[in-house]
Amino acid sequence: MEFSLTDFWLPLLKIIGVNIVLSGDNAVVIALAARSLPAEQQKKAIMWGSGAAIVMRIVLTIFAVQLLGLPYLKLIGSVLLLWIGIQLLLPEDGEENIESSSNLMTAIKTILLADLVMSLDNVIAVAGAANNNMLLLIIGLAISIPLVIFGATMLLKLMERFPVIITIGAALLGWVAGEMAVTDPAVSAWVDANGHWLHYAGPAVGAALVLLIGKTWGSRKLAAHSAA
């Protein structure tokens, strides 16, 4: 394959960006689920829970890549990504609803179930950014492993210190969503024949929608919370 800028390196950078933004939340879930365990069991819960979650994510992503080749599924995925990007910009309600446990196996089950739900955004985003390139997909999944297991604390501290990282990540999801929409098999032939400019406008509109809706909605939620 050709390791060109547009076909390999830029998509790889997008995959890395998606993983950096989205893997932090998964790591928070892992830490919260294991927080009531003894120190030694916490390490086991993180390793075993993360390992099982990563295997599950690999299977989900492979299926996602295959399914994204069907008509309309990229359009559905792009809407999901827009929603996920908007949610990133909303004020956090806290993570106190994640159940902690003093039992190792229960903690691992909690990690696995929570990661299943929270990994859907990562799976769709990575599959979309990889653009059916299995090598990029494998690299993207490989990158997610150390990020989830080892990089969580650092990433979360960076996001707390530099909130702009969240905004950039949300815009990136909107960008990927726009790319997915215009490359869906149901519309790609028309776009290539009549609206090639949509390959540039679609991602830009996706990023703008996420920022506009997310920031506006977030401001309203903060105002409503302050008034309560």
Buried (B, 14 or more C-beta within 10 A) or exposed (E): EEEEEEBBEEBBEBBBBBBBBBBBBBBBBBBBBBBBBEEEBBEBBBEBBBBBBBEBBBEBBBEBBEBBEEEEBBBBBBEBBBBBBBBBBBEEEEEEEBBBBEEBEBBBBBBBBBBBEBBBBBBBBBBBBBBEBEEBBBBBBEBBBEBBBEBBEEBBEBBEEEEEBBBBBBBBBBBBBBBBBBBBBEBBEEBEEEEEEBBEEBBBBBBBBBBEBBBEBBEEEEEEEEEE
